[in-house]
Amino acid sequence: MAEILLPRIDKDYEESSIIFWHKQEGDVVQKGDVLVEVQTEKAVSELEAEEEGILEKIIVKRGEVATVGDVLGIIAAEGAETSSKEISESAVAAIIAKEPAERSFVRVPPRLRKLAKDLKIDLTKVQGSGNGGKITEKDIRHFAELGGSDPGEKLAGIRKTIATRMKESLQNSAQLTETAYADVTKLAIKRDSKKKMSWNSWILYAVIRAIKEHLYMNGTYENEVWKQSEEVHLGVATDTEEGLFVPVVENAGQYLLAELDEVVSELVRSVHDKNINPKHLSGSTFTVTNLGAFGIHFFTPIINPPEVAILGLGKIESHLVLEDGQVTEKKRLPLSLTFDHQMIDGAPAARFLQTLIAYLENPEKLE
């Protein structure tokens, strides 16, 4: 008999959600078969069978959460007679912990039962806040104030991670956002004259060049230690149905423009395909997020901790300007730079923006 244990997939997080079991109880399992997909706080990974046999028991079911070291299931040797007694104590503990208890009767004092009846409240739907999860009078009255309805589910998975990280980011930093336009008229012409790569790749390439001239924008602040990095590990915020992921281009400064375009495209594709290696979702020193596709212009991006800055890209738009007495059509890109004022003052941040804008407005400097 072999236990299917949840391994440590991400160094930063203990819990993973069970997304899908590829095998069902009673199925034959070969060594190397994909058994189950699990989602850490950052990515989805596949766990393979380390032994062959029969999948005798699925302990942590789809949609439930497991912690590193938990027993997810049991594989029994094919042809062996097994019983529930053979499941280890840790597996039994996992079953008890993970299987929700059915609540058909709730034990409360008579006066609280009468109160619930008077308020027409189903006690099985009330979440207790007292010792040991006991339901209190306050719990019943609060539930009644909500209309006797379920107050909603707690955040979980990637949504919980995003909520936690964003809250911590705002609580532990002094964030300030500066905005400016970049005239990308010449860049638009150059982009059309060459292999037509995404706007994002051109802009990211310019960001990397600007960062190298202002390394104070590139690094982390953690445990009261500010570390500036000479290597640009560029985070590219990517929107998915499951939430926001930030794949990281390691040593982004080593790539030529066309190479960067390929690397970024592959990382984003792997995020959407849910097969990105978790190691590519951490270690960034600067992040770029783009809301231009949604018609957003300026906004206030929140720093991706422990970084000290993040750049937001808005929608590229055409606009008319008076130039040498003539009305001319131009293209401009809104830029929103959020930085931690604990480490970076407004003027240095503005100088970084100036450098970035100079590259975007004079694309010949990018070659």
LUMNU-396723 format. One record per residue (C-alpha): residue in one letter; chain; x, y, z. Coordinates in Angstrom, 3 decimals. Example, Ala and Ser with C-alpha at 12.3 -4.5 7.8 and 13.67 -1.06 7.14 Angstrom:
// LUMNU-396723
gulo / seza / X / Y / Z
A / A / 12.300 / -4.500 / 7.800 .
S / A / 13.670 / -1.060 / 7.140 .
//
This chain:
// LUMNU-396723
gulo / seza / X / Y / Z
M / A / 0.000 / 0.000 / 0.000 .
A / A / 1.290 / 3.481 / -0.862 .
E / A / 0.097 / 6.857 / 0.326 .
I / A / -0.278 / 9.724 / -2.159 .
L / A / 1.207 / 12.634 / -0.236 .
L / A / 0.943 / 16.314 / -1.110 .
P / A / 4.529 / 17.467 / -1.766 .
R / A / 5.864 / 20.949 / -1.228 .
I / A / 5.216 / 22.616 / -4.577 .
D / A / 5.840 / 26.228 / -3.605 .
K / A / 8.283 / 27.381 / -0.954 .
D / A / 5.988 / 30.208 / 0.148 .
Y / A / 2.726 / 28.319 / 0.685 .
E / A / 1.628 / 25.253 / 2.633 .
E / A / -1.844 / 24.704 / 1.196 .
S / A / -3.069 / 23.500 / -2.187 .
S / A / -6.554 / 23.004 / -3.596 .
I / A / -7.514 / 19.760 / -5.302 .
I / A / -8.606 / 20.699 / -8.812 .
F / A / -9.251 / 17.373 / -10.535 .
W / A / -8.676 / 13.644 / -9.987 .
H / A / -7.662 / 11.929 / -13.237 .
K / A / -8.231 / 8.514 / -11.630 .
Q / A / -11.219 / 7.256 / -9.666 .
E / A / -11.396 / 4.755 / -6.832 .
G / A / -10.895 / 1.252 / -8.235 .
D / A / -8.929 / 2.412 / -11.299 .
V / A / -5.679 / 0.683 / -12.225 .
V / A / -2.694 / 2.984 / -11.776 .
Q / A / 0.665 / 2.669 / -13.523 .
K / A / 3.824 / 4.313 / -12.240 .
G / A / 4.078 / 7.775 / -13.827 .
D / A / 0.335 / 8.125 / -14.455 .
V / A / -1.053 / 11.575 / -13.696 .
L / A / -3.270 / 11.112 / -10.659 .
V / A / -4.443 / 14.538 / -9.609 .
E / A / -4.137 / 18.237 / -10.406 .
V / A / -3.502 / 20.533 / -7.458 .
Q / A / -3.460 / 24.300 / -7.344 .
T / A / -1.099 / 26.123 / -5.083 .
E / A / -1.625 / 29.787 / -4.399 .
K / A / 0.261 / 30.479 / -7.641 .
A / A / -0.121 / 27.663 / -10.173 .
V / A / -1.627 / 24.322 / -11.103 .
S / A / 0.602 / 21.227 / -10.964 .
E / A / 0.106 / 17.565 / -11.801 .
L / A / 1.040 / 14.818 / -9.331 .
E / A / 2.144 / 11.493 / -10.795 .
A / A / 1.884 / 8.003 / -9.293 .
E / A / 5.108 / 6.790 / -7.721 .
E / A / 3.791 / 3.228 / -7.417 .
E / A / 1.557 / 0.992 / -9.511 .
G / A / -1.575 / -0.685 / -8.199 .
I / A / -5.224 / 0.177 / -7.601 .
L / A / -6.430 / 3.575 / -6.441 .
E / A / -8.230 / 2.262 / -3.382 .
K / A / -9.219 / 5.470 / -1.646 .
I / A / -9.494 / 9.172 / -2.532 .
I / A / -9.196 / 11.020 / 0.759 .
V / A / -9.055 / 14.688 / -0.229 .
K / A / -11.745 / 15.238 / -2.812 .
R / A / -12.045 / 17.747 / -5.625 .
G / A / -12.555 / 21.279 / -4.341 .
E / A / -11.058 / 20.553 / -0.927 .
V / A / -7.809 / 21.932 / 0.485 .
A / A / -4.781 / 19.960 / 1.637 .
T / A / -1.594 / 20.902 / 3.462 .
V / A / 1.928 / 19.788 / 2.581 .
G / A / 2.341 / 16.214 / 3.838 .
D / A / -1.376 / 15.394 / 3.856 .
V / A / -2.448 / 12.041 / 2.448 .
L / A / -4.494 / 12.682 / -0.673 .
G / A / -5.263 / 9.051 / -1.453 .
I / A / -4.211 / 5.413 / -1.132 .
I / A / -2.802 / 3.093 / -3.800 .
A / A / -3.059 / -0.623 / -2.979 .
A / A / -1.030 / -3.326 / -4.663 .
E / A / -3.033 / -4.865 / -7.508 .
G / A / -4.674 / -8.090 / -6.387 .
A / A / -4.011 / -7.445 / -2.710 .
E / A / -6.868 / -7.718 / -0.267 .
T / A / -7.149 / -4.446 / 1.514 .
S / A / -9.468 / -2.937 / 4.049 .
S / A / -9.952 / 0.332 / 5.768 .
K / A / -7.788 / -0.953 / 8.625 .
E / A / -4.782 / -0.752 / 6.361 .
I / A / -5.145 / 2.990 / 5.922 .
S / A / -2.564 / 4.693 / 8.084 .
E / A / -3.438 / 6.846 / 11.084 .
S / A / -2.403 / 9.957 / 9.174 .
A / A / -4.819 / 9.052 / 6.372 .
V / A / -7.622 / 8.513 / 8.855 .
A / A / -6.869 / 11.894 / 10.400 .
A / A / -6.975 / 13.461 / 6.950 .
I / A / -10.345 / 11.876 / 6.220 .
I / A / -11.765 / 13.238 / 9.443 .
A / A / -10.282 / 16.660 / 8.819 .
K / A / -11.277 / 16.983 / 5.189 .
E / A / -14.742 / 15.428 / 4.998 .
P / A / -17.362 / 17.969 / 6.035 .
A / A / -19.583 / 16.901 / 8.880 .
E / A / -23.265 / 16.680 / 8.152 .
R / A / -25.232 / 18.948 / 10.439 .
S / A / -28.805 / 17.757 / 10.753 .
F / A / -29.144 / 18.807 / 14.403 .
V / A / -27.517 / 21.696 / 16.181 .
R / A / -27.172 / 21.554 / 19.945 .
V / A / -28.080 / 24.932 / 21.487 .
P / A / -29.807 / 25.994 / 24.720 .
P / A / -33.643 / 26.023 / 24.610 .
R / A / -33.808 / 29.816 / 24.708 .
L / A / -31.595 / 30.109 / 21.623 .
R / A / -33.606 / 27.449 / 19.823 .
K / A / -36.764 / 29.443 / 20.591 .
L / A / -35.073 / 32.647 / 19.384 .
A / A / -34.102 / 30.972 / 16.122 .
K / A / -37.631 / 29.662 / 15.690 .
D / A / -39.131 / 33.105 / 16.333 .
L / A / -36.756 / 34.668 / 13.795 .
K / A / -37.334 / 31.785 / 11.358 .
I / A / -33.636 / 30.941 / 11.231 .
D / A / -32.240 / 27.551 / 10.187 .
L / A / -29.607 / 26.838 / 12.852 .
T / A / -27.703 / 24.476 / 10.570 .
K / A / -26.776 / 27.476 / 8.420 .
V / A / -25.520 / 29.644 / 11.268 .
Q / A / -21.753 / 29.829 / 11.792 .
G / A / -20.932 / 29.814 / 15.514 .
S / A / -18.362 / 32.221 / 16.939 .
G / A / -18.331 / 30.931 / 20.518 .
N / A / -15.914 / 28.515 / 22.164 .
G / A / -15.574 / 25.370 / 20.077 .
G / A / -17.739 / 26.882 / 17.359 .
K / A / -20.814 / 27.165 / 19.583 .
I / A / -23.631 / 29.337 / 18.304 .
T / A / -24.353 / 32.424 / 20.369 .
E / A / -27.322 / 34.731 / 20.533 .
K / A / -25.288 / 37.341 / 18.692 .
D / A / -24.643 / 34.846 / 15.861 .
I / A / -28.361 / 34.174 / 15.445 .
R / A / -29.358 / 37.834 / 15.496 .
H / A / -26.568 / 38.741 / 13.063 .
F / A / -27.694 / 35.986 / 10.695 .
A / A / -31.247 / 37.313 / 10.926 .
E / A / -30.036 / 40.834 / 10.080 .
L / A / -28.528 / 39.379 / 6.914 .
G / A / -31.967 / 38.190 / 5.939 .
G / A / -31.486 / 34.672 / 7.162 .
S / A / -29.196 / 33.970 / 4.251 .
D / A / -25.748 / 32.502 / 3.981 .
P / A / -23.302 / 35.414 / 4.471 .
G / A / -21.136 / 33.970 / 1.694 .
E / A / -18.077 / 31.810 / 1.275 .
K / A / -14.661 / 32.626 / 2.602 .
L / A / -12.036 / 33.480 / 0.059 .
A / A / -9.894 / 30.543 / -1.008 .
G / A / -7.210 / 29.568 / -3.473 .
I / A / -5.672 / 32.203 / -5.705 .
R / A / -8.369 / 34.754 / -4.788 .
K / A / -7.412 / 34.439 / -1.123 .
T / A / -3.741 / 34.832 / -2.022 .
I / A / -4.377 / 37.959 / -4.058 .
A / A / -6.467 / 39.451 / -1.258 .
T / A / -3.808 / 38.710 / 1.350 .
R / A / -0.881 / 39.975 / -0.714 .
M / A / -2.610 / 43.179 / -1.779 .
K / A / -3.710 / 43.968 / 1.776 .
E / A / -0.206 / 43.328 / 3.092 .
S / A / 1.248 / 45.428 / 0.295 .
L / A / -0.827 / 48.459 / 1.246 .
Q / A / -0.318 / 47.982 / 4.982 .
N / A / 3.454 / 47.559 / 4.831 .
S / A / 4.437 / 50.227 / 2.317 .
A / A / 3.968 / 53.912 / 1.582 .
Q / A / 2.659 / 53.751 / -1.968 .
L / A / 2.560 / 56.727 / -4.282 .
T / A / 1.604 / 56.804 / -7.964 .
E / A / 2.985 / 59.159 / -10.610 .
T / A / 1.429 / 59.350 / -14.076 .
A / A / 2.613 / 60.587 / -17.453 .
Y / A / 1.982 / 60.140 / -21.164 .
A / A / 4.530 / 58.745 / -23.605 .
D / A / 4.249 / 59.760 / -27.242 .
V / A / 4.493 / 56.428 / -29.092 .
T / A / 3.833 / 57.759 / -32.601 .
K / A / 7.319 / 56.849 / -33.865 .
L / A / 7.190 / 53.520 / -32.059 .
A / A / 3.921 / 52.680 / -33.808 .
I / A / 5.560 / 53.316 / -37.185 .
K / A / 8.633 / 51.240 / -36.305 .
R / A / 6.438 / 48.430 / -34.981 .
D / A / 4.477 / 48.322 / -38.243 .
S / A / 7.651 / 48.346 / -40.354 .
K / A / 9.164 / 45.314 / -38.608 .
K / A / 7.938 / 41.926 / -37.549 .
K / A / 4.717 / 42.914 / -35.845 .
M / A / 5.289 / 42.007 / -32.228 .
S / A / 2.877 / 42.949 / -29.484 .
W / A / 2.960 / 46.440 / -28.047 .
N / A / 3.612 / 44.805 / -24.709 .
S / A / 6.956 / 43.355 / -25.852 .
W / A / 8.207 / 46.721 / -27.159 .
I / A / 7.201 / 48.442 / -23.930 .
L / A / 8.688 / 45.733 / -21.709 .
Y / A / 11.949 / 45.995 / -23.639 .
A / A / 12.012 / 49.754 / -23.024 .
V / A / 11.196 / 49.205 / -19.322 .
I / A / 14.183 / 46.892 / -18.957 .
R / A / 16.487 / 49.447 / -20.558 .
A / A / 15.176 / 52.205 / -18.279 .
I / A / 15.523 / 50.055 / -15.163 .
K / A / 19.186 / 49.393 / -15.942 .
E / A / 19.784 / 53.133 / -15.760 .
H / A / 17.828 / 53.470 / -12.501 .
L / A / 18.522 / 50.343 / -10.475 .
Y / A / 16.926 / 51.819 / -7.353 .
M / A / 13.574 / 50.962 / -8.990 .
N / A / 14.595 / 47.315 / -9.228 .
G / A / 14.683 / 45.168 / -6.117 .
T / A / 12.858 / 44.161 / -2.957 .
Y / A / 12.111 / 45.450 / 0.508 .
E / A / 11.593 / 42.682 / 3.044 .
N / A / 12.133 / 42.409 / 6.792 .
E / A / 13.283 / 46.045 / 6.773 .
V / A / 16.043 / 45.222 / 4.283 .
W / A / 16.136 / 46.970 / 0.904 .
K / A / 17.968 / 44.938 / -1.718 .
Q / A / 18.660 / 46.534 / -5.078 .
S / A / 19.260 / 44.059 / -7.877 .
E / A / 21.472 / 44.458 / -10.919 .
E / A / 19.580 / 41.635 / -12.643 .
V / A / 16.097 / 42.510 / -13.888 .
H / A / 13.661 / 39.723 / -13.088 .
L / A / 10.594 / 41.126 / -14.785 .
G / A / 7.114 / 40.189 / -13.592 .
V / A / 4.368 / 40.328 / -16.238 .
A / A / 0.933 / 40.513 / -14.598 .
T / A / -1.420 / 38.143 / -16.441 .
D / A / -5.186 / 38.015 / -16.056 .
T / A / -6.838 / 34.563 / -16.071 .
E / A / -10.237 / 33.138 / -15.179 .
E / A / -8.759 / 31.933 / -11.873 .
G / A / -7.274 / 35.315 / -10.988 .
L / A / -4.104 / 37.323 / -11.460 .
F / A / -0.795 / 35.517 / -11.975 .
V / A / 2.640 / 37.111 / -12.390 .
P / A / 5.013 / 34.959 / -14.452 .
V / A / 8.609 / 36.128 / -14.221 .
V / A / 11.144 / 36.646 / -17.007 .
E / A / 14.403 / 35.832 / -15.255 .
N / A / 17.408 / 37.948 / -16.198 .
A / A / 15.242 / 39.804 / -18.679 .
G / A / 18.121 / 42.075 / -19.652 .
Q / A / 19.892 / 39.250 / -21.486 .
Y / A / 17.285 / 39.074 / -24.256 .
L / A / 17.076 / 40.898 / -27.545 .
L / A / 13.661 / 42.300 / -28.434 .
A / A / 12.554 / 39.326 / -30.554 .
E / A / 13.787 / 36.885 / -27.909 .
L / A / 11.955 / 38.740 / -25.170 .
D / A / 8.765 / 38.608 / -27.224 .
E / A / 9.054 / 34.811 / -27.506 .
V / A / 9.854 / 34.282 / -23.826 .
V / A / 6.993 / 36.472 / -22.609 .
S / A / 4.532 / 34.874 / -25.047 .
E / A / 5.501 / 31.391 / -23.865 .
L / A / 5.206 / 32.313 / -20.184 .
V / A / 1.782 / 33.892 / -20.654 .
R / A / 0.630 / 30.906 / -22.711 .
S / A / 1.749 / 28.459 / -20.019 .
V / A / -0.173 / 30.456 / -17.396 .
H / A / -3.384 / 30.237 / -19.421 .
D / A / -2.750 / 26.543 / -20.115 .
K / A / -2.247 / 25.991 / -16.355 .
N / A / 1.053 / 24.189 / -16.805 .
I / A / 3.544 / 26.847 / -15.796 .
N / A / 6.389 / 25.729 / -13.563 .
P / A / 5.862 / 27.311 / -10.100 .
K / A / 9.486 / 28.490 / -10.086 .
H / A / 8.537 / 30.938 / -12.850 .
L / A / 5.989 / 32.602 / -10.575 .
S / A / 8.328 / 34.046 / -7.966 .
G / A / 11.490 / 36.078 / -7.645 .
S / A / 10.459 / 39.163 / -9.629 .
T / A / 12.168 / 42.483 / -8.919 .
F / A / 9.850 / 44.753 / -10.925 .
T / A / 6.363 / 44.145 / -12.336 .
V / A / 4.453 / 45.546 / -15.297 .
T / A / 0.670 / 45.308 / -15.480 .
N / A / -1.403 / 46.242 / -18.524 .
L / A / -5.076 / 47.269 / -18.477 .
G / A / -5.038 / 48.908 / -21.889 .
A / A / -7.089 / 46.110 / -23.447 .
F / A / -9.947 / 47.047 / -21.108 .
G / A / -9.987 / 50.683 / -22.188 .
I / A / -8.380 / 51.883 / -18.958 .
H / A / -6.093 / 54.920 / -19.121 .
F / A / -4.481 / 55.894 / -15.805 .
F / A / -4.946 / 53.777 / -12.681 .
T / A / -3.241 / 52.960 / -9.382 .
P / A / -1.443 / 49.613 / -9.598 .
I / A / -0.604 / 48.041 / -6.229 .
I / A / 2.987 / 46.957 / -5.651 .
N / A / 3.638 / 43.222 / -5.900 .
P / A / 5.448 / 42.560 / -2.585 .
P / A / 8.292 / 42.418 / -1.789 .
E / A / 9.070 / 44.614 / -4.805 .
V / A / 9.343 / 48.381 / -4.454 .
A / A / 7.675 / 49.491 / -7.690 .
I / A / 5.176 / 48.508 / -10.371 .
L / A / 4.334 / 50.075 / -13.722 .
G / A / 0.798 / 50.218 / -15.079 .
L / A / 0.129 / 50.521 / -18.816 .
G / A / -3.060 / 52.091 / -20.115 .
K / A / -4.813 / 52.164 / -23.481 .
I / A / -2.838 / 53.576 / -26.390 .
E / A / -4.985 / 56.254 / -27.997 .
S / A / -4.888 / 58.655 / -30.919 .
H / A / -5.117 / 62.360 / -30.169 .
L / A / -4.686 / 65.629 / -32.024 .
V / A / -1.927 / 68.135 / -31.261 .
L / A / -0.933 / 71.484 / -32.714 .
E / A / 2.570 / 71.110 / -34.154 .
D / A / 4.275 / 73.885 / -36.157 .
G / A / 0.901 / 75.453 / -36.743 .
Q / A / -0.558 / 72.213 / -38.094 .
V / A / -3.021 / 69.842 / -36.461 .
T / A / -1.315 / 66.454 / -36.319 .
E / A / -2.538 / 63.046 / -35.178 .
K / A / -0.345 / 61.402 / -32.560 .
K / A / -0.464 / 58.263 / -30.431 .
R / A / 0.095 / 58.319 / -26.691 .
L / A / 0.481 / 55.719 / -23.973 .
P / A / -0.660 / 56.409 / -20.379 .
L / A / 1.881 / 55.288 / -17.768 .
S / A / 1.104 / 54.846 / -14.065 .
L / A / 4.134 / 54.221 / -11.842 .
T / A / 3.507 / 53.170 / -8.240 .
F / A / 6.529 / 53.079 / -5.923 .
D / A / 7.262 / 52.669 / -2.228 .
H / A / 8.031 / 56.110 / -0.836 .
Q / A / 9.915 / 54.511 / 2.058 .
M / A / 12.803 / 53.805 / -0.329 .
I / A / 12.148 / 55.928 / -3.401 .
D / A / 11.360 / 59.628 / -3.458 .
G / A / 9.164 / 61.332 / -6.035 .
A / A / 11.979 / 62.925 / -8.025 .
P / A / 13.992 / 59.707 / -8.613 .
A / A / 10.786 / 57.924 / -9.614 .
A / A / 10.031 / 60.762 / -12.044 .
R / A / 13.519 / 60.487 / -13.519 .
F / A / 12.916 / 56.805 / -14.179 .
L / A / 9.667 / 57.709 / -15.960 .
Q / A / 11.514 / 60.342 / -18.009 .
T / A / 14.072 / 57.773 / -19.147 .
L / A / 11.378 / 55.263 / -20.020 .
I / A / 9.434 / 57.869 / -21.985 .
A / A / 12.598 / 58.872 / -23.853 .
Y / A / 13.073 / 55.272 / -25.011 .
L / A / 9.414 / 54.935 / -26.035 .
E / A / 9.433 / 58.237 / -27.922 .
N / A / 12.739 / 57.504 / -29.644 .
P / A / 12.570 / 53.799 / -30.522 .
E / A / 15.844 / 53.963 / -32.486 .
K / A / 17.508 / 53.974 / -29.042 .
L / A / 16.091 / 50.484 / -28.440 .
E / A / 18.167 / 48.975 / -31.243 .
//
